[in-house]
Amino acid sequence: MSYREYAPATALAPWLECAWERRGDAAAPVRVVPDGCIDIVWTEGTGTTVAGPNTTAFLVALAAGVRVAGVRMRPGAGAALLGVDAAALRDAHVPLADVWHDDGRRLAERLDDAEDRVGTLLAALLARAPQIAAPDPLVVAAVQRLKDPHARVQTLAHELDVSARQLRRRFESAVGYGPKRLARVLRLERALGAVRGGEELAQAAAGAGYADQAHFAHDCRALAGVPPSALLV
């Protein structure tokens, strides 16, 4: 199954992590592991949906040759870009028209007819950019801190000079779930990235912030549904 990512235009960088496209083949379904992101996804023959932040992995089966394109929003930025409460999209896949109404329906129709779906989607977002609210700066700062393997969720609110209740409320609205779960998601992402980069499992676990390799394996099964080895083939 082919997959390619594209960096967003500078004007969209506060909200977008990347644009991407994929083409299906006859291989096993793709396991989508939680990453704290919200995506807009066009799938040939199916239409355009918003994939909310998932708390556990899910499988996507694509027939050979089926084309898929989308944009991935940075953790905490999707709510601002879409104009929704991210918690309402948690573990959900909804039609883009349900989120952007007539604008979403028209964009979905353009994507169905376009040759360059990534370009069409990015152009539509660029046109909306002047109207899009900036991501919540408190959440942006919190997400950035949680990318550090030494970050402690217990002290995050104090470090950002807000109450734990306020941080959680704004975090859930922007990300879709609380700081503790995003910290786990980002830690798993760090560890898997390190292993793919050539590190041994134990070394990757320690560097990502796990207590040991067993902790890494347990958390991987809880979030991804399979052990790390199954994600590295």
N, C-alpha and C positions, 0 to 999 in steps of 0.2 A: 504494500500500500504506500503510494507516494505521498509525501507531506513536505510543505515548504512554508517558511515564515517570511514576512516582510516587515521592516521597521516602519512605524507610522510617520507621517509628516510632522514636522516640529510643532505645528499649530495644534495637533491632536495628541501630542506626547503626554500632556498632563492626565489624559484619560485612558489612552490606549497603550497596551503592552506590545501588541503586534497585530498585523493582519495575517491571514493564513489561508492556504487552500490544500485540499486533499483529494485524491482519486481512489475509489474503492478497487479492491481486487478480490481474489477468491480465498484469501487467507482468513484466519480466525477473526472474530470481532475485536474491535479496538477497545481496550479498557481505559476509560477516562478517569484518571486519579484526581482527587480534589486538589485545587490550586488557589482557592480563594478568589477566583476570577468569575466574571460574568461575560458570556459571549453572545454576539448576534451571529446566527448560523443560517446560511442558505444551503439547502440540500436539494439536488436535482430530483424533480418529481414529487417532492414533499412540501417545499415552500420554505419560508423564513421564520425562524423562531428565536426566542431569547432563552438561552440556557442559563439558569440561575446558579449561584454558588452551591456546589454539591458538598455534602458532609461526608459522603462515602463514594466509592467508585461505582461507575455504571458502565455497561457494555453497549457499544454501537456497532451494529452489523451493516455493512455496505456491500451491495452487489458489485460485481466487477464493472469498472468503468464509470460508476456513479460519481459525479463531481460534487464537492462540498467546498464552500468558502465562508470565511467569517472574520470577525475581529474579536480580539480578546482584550478586555478592559483590565486595568490595573486593580489589584485588591483595594477596595475602598473608593474607587472612582466610578464604578458602574452606575451607582444610584444617581450620581450627579448627571452623568451623560444621558441616562434614560429618563430621569425625572420621576423616579419611583423610590419606594422604600425597599432596599435590597432584601430585607427579611421576608417580604412577601413573595420573593422569587426563589427562596431557599429550596434546593432539591426539586426545582420545577423547570418545565419546558413549556413555554407559552408562545402563541403566535405573536409576531412583531406587531400586528394590527391591534392586539389586546393592550399593548403598551403605548404605542404612538397613534392608534386609531387610524384616521384617514391617511395621515402621513406614512404610517407603517404599512398600510395596505398598498399605497402607491409605490413605496420603495420595494416592497416584496414583488410587485408586478414588474418593476424595472429589472430587478435581479433575475427574474424568470426569463426575461427576453434578452439580457445582456450577454455579450461575449466575454467581457472582462468583469467578472463579478467582484473581485477584490477592488478594482479601480472604481467601479460603480458605488460600492459601499463606502469607500473612503471619501469619494467626492460628495456623497450625500451627507456624511458626517462633517466634512469641512464646511459645507453650506450651513449646517446647523451650529457650527462652533461659536459664532458670536452670541447665540442664545443660550448656550450651555453653562450651567453654574459650575464654578470651580469645585473640585473635590474638597471635602471638609478638611481644613488644615490640621486639626487635632488628630483626625484619623490617619492622615498622610504621615504625620510624625510618629504615631503609634506603630503603624505598619512598618515604617523604616526601622524603628528600634527592634521590632520583632524579627527582622531579618538577621539580626546579630545572634549567633548561637549562644552567647552568654546572657542574653536578655532574660529578665525575670518578669513574668506576667504579674506576679504579686505586687511588684513595686512600680509597675508601669504608670498607674494613675498618679502616684506621688511624684514621679519623675516629670510628668507633664503638667503638674500643678492643677489637677482636677480631681473631683471625687470619683471613686470607683464606679458608682452608680451612673454618673454622667458619662464617663468614658464608655461603659458598656452600652448605654442607650444609643449614643452617637455611633459607636462602632457597629452595633447590630444593624442600624439603619443604613449605614454606608457599605458595610462588607456583606452582611447577610447573616452573620453569626458572631459570637463573642471573641475577644482577644485570645482566650485560652485555646479555642479550637483552631484559630488561624495560626497560632504559634506552633501547634502540632503539625498542621498542614505544611507550613514553611520549613519546619525541621525535617519532615520526611522528604520534601523536595530537595533540600540541601544534601541529605545523605544519599539519595538516589543519584543526584548529579555528580557527587564525588565518586561513587562507584562506577558510573558510566565513564568518568574521567580517568579510571585506572586504579583507584584506591581499593584496598582490601575492605571487606565488610566491617571489620572491627575498627579499622582506622577511620573509615567514613562515618561510622556511628559516633565515635568520640568527637570528631571534628564538627559534626552537625549539632551536637549538644545532647546526645543520648547518654544514659548511664553506662550502657555496654551494648554489645551486639544483640543480645537477647531482647533488650528494650527496643531496639530498632526493629527487629523482626516482629515483635508483638504489635507495635504501633502500625507497622506496614500492613499487617493482616487486618487490624481494626479499621484502618482508613481505606486501604486499597483492596482488601478482600483476599489477598494472596501474599505469600512471602516475597522478600526483595528479589530473590533469584528469578521469580516468574515475570518480573517487570524488566529484566535485563537481557532477555533473549532477543 
